[in-house]
């Protein structure tokens, strides 16, 4: 099974304030672990292109796009919110991160690869139609989903989001789009303190209490996600792959392990095999404990590779 691995050097150049958890070392930790696990050389490697304004405008207001690009500093940092800021490389990195999802959608729907993992930053799932927040400038996954619906002939897409924080941006963008089913499991209460009520067949939100671990997470997926995914019968699946629910990650208080990430990936792959010709695009979101992040991504990618 061929898995595309999409990234870009500019994704390593985006940096925020010193000591910020969303840092270039995240990508380095992932790459190092994939190499040490013997997986890196068996992936199909691609550089992420820049997303175009047209591609971004399918999911973001033009004023938001212009606002982000126009605020790019020539030196130093520009703050978007207290936790989210831009350096001179951020705008291009954000365009490349969004463009990775477009390329992944095209590679997977054309059959050039079976699935894809976009190892990019900045992440995207907190970015709403008109608001950057939570380390996110554009909603990378949403850009890819919209491209698949508009240009790749895909009729129904499921999004699964296992980041420890609710993907408020993805929900905001697809709230009225019935061709998209969004399934999320996340710690609650926790940033971003948003999230609508579950709507069967469309928005499936499963809040988990602090301290929840493998048993609670797997029960949530089996009880709430899988029946909805089976009924929806997606033609393609996108994953917001955040690994900050790991028990070593101090950004939150869930207690997942690498085995849980491999397990949930297998569940998603089974749905994709049954209804979507195996077509999956996964995009990196959170995960800030570097060693745990590297191991968790390796478990996820190894499963995507069917190894």
GIFENJO-V640794 format. One record per pair of residues at least 24 apart in sequence whose ideal C-beta (glycine too) atoms are under 7 Angstrom apart, sorted by the first residue. I is the first residue (numbers start at 1). J is the second residue. Records with the same first field share a line. If there is no record, write none. Layout:
I: J, J
This chain:
1: 114, 305, 306
2: 44, 113, 114
3: 43, 44, 113, 114, 115, 116, 117, 301, 304, 305
4: 44, 46, 104, 107, 113, 116
5: 43, 44, 45, 117, 119
6: 46, 48, 100, 103, 104, 116, 118, 119
7: 48, 119, 120
8: 47, 48, 96, 120
10: 89, 92, 93, 96
11: 93, 96, 97, 120, 121
13: 89, 93
14: 87, 89, 90, 93, 121, 122
15: 87
16: 85
17: 77, 85
21: 251, 288
22: 121, 122, 135
25: 290
26: 121, 287, 290, 293
27: 119, 121
29: 290, 291, 293, 294
30: 119, 293, 294, 297
32: 294
33: 294, 295, 297, 298
34: 298, 301
37: 298, 302
39: 298, 301, 302, 305
42: 305
44: 113
46: 103
48: 96, 97, 99, 100, 103, 120
49: 99, 103
50: 95, 96, 99
51: 95, 98, 99, 102, 143
55: 102, 143, 147
56: 98, 138, 143
58: 146, 150
59: 129, 139, 142, 143, 146, 173
60: 129, 130, 138
61: 129, 130
63: 130
64: 129, 130
68: 94, 132, 137
80: 132
81: 133
83: 135
84: 132, 133, 134, 135
90: 122, 137
93: 121, 122
94: 122, 137, 138
96: 120
97: 121, 122, 124, 140
98: 138, 140, 143
100: 140
101: 140, 141, 143, 144, 281, 283
102: 143, 144, 147
104: 144, 281
105: 144, 147, 148, 152, 281
106: 152
108: 279, 281
109: 148, 152, 154, 279
114: 278
115: 278, 279, 280, 281, 304
116: 281, 282
117: 282, 301, 304
118: 282, 283, 284
119: 284
120: 283, 284
121: 284
123: 284, 285, 286
124: 169, 283
125: 161, 163, 167, 169, 170, 240, 285
126: 168, 169, 192
127: 169
128: 168, 169, 172, 173
129: 172, 173
133: 192
134: 165, 191, 192
136: 169
139: 169, 170, 173
140: 283
141: 170, 238, 240, 283
142: 170, 173, 174
144: 238, 281
145: 180, 238
148: 236
149: 179
154: 235, 236
155: 179, 235
156: 232, 233, 234, 235
157: 234, 235, 236, 238
158: 183, 229, 232, 234, 237
159: 183, 238, 240
160: 225, 237, 239, 268
161: 240
162: 242, 245, 264
163: 240, 242, 244, 285, 286
164: 242, 244, 245, 251, 252, 254, 286
165: 190, 191, 192, 286
166: 192, 194, 195
167: 240
168: 192, 194, 195
170: 240
171: 195, 196, 203
178: 202
181: 228, 232, 234
183: 225, 228, 229
185: 217, 220, 221
187: 252, 253, 254
190: 252
200: 228
201: 228, 231, 232
204: 228
208: 254
210: 253
211: 253, 255
212: 254, 255
213: 255, 256
214: 256, 257, 260
217: 256, 260
218: 263
221: 264, 267
226: 267
229: 271
230: 271
233: 275
234: 275, 276
235: 275, 276
236: 276, 279
237: 268, 271, 272, 276, 280
238: 281
239: 268, 280, 282, 283
240: 283, 285
241: 282, 283, 284, 285, 300
242: 285, 286, 287
243: 286, 287, 293, 296, 297
244: 286, 287, 288
246: 289, 292, 296
248: 289, 292
249: 287, 288, 289, 292
250: 289
251: 286, 288
258: 295, 296, 299
261: 296, 299, 300
262: 299, 300, 303
265: 300, 303, 304
266: 303
269: 303
280: 304
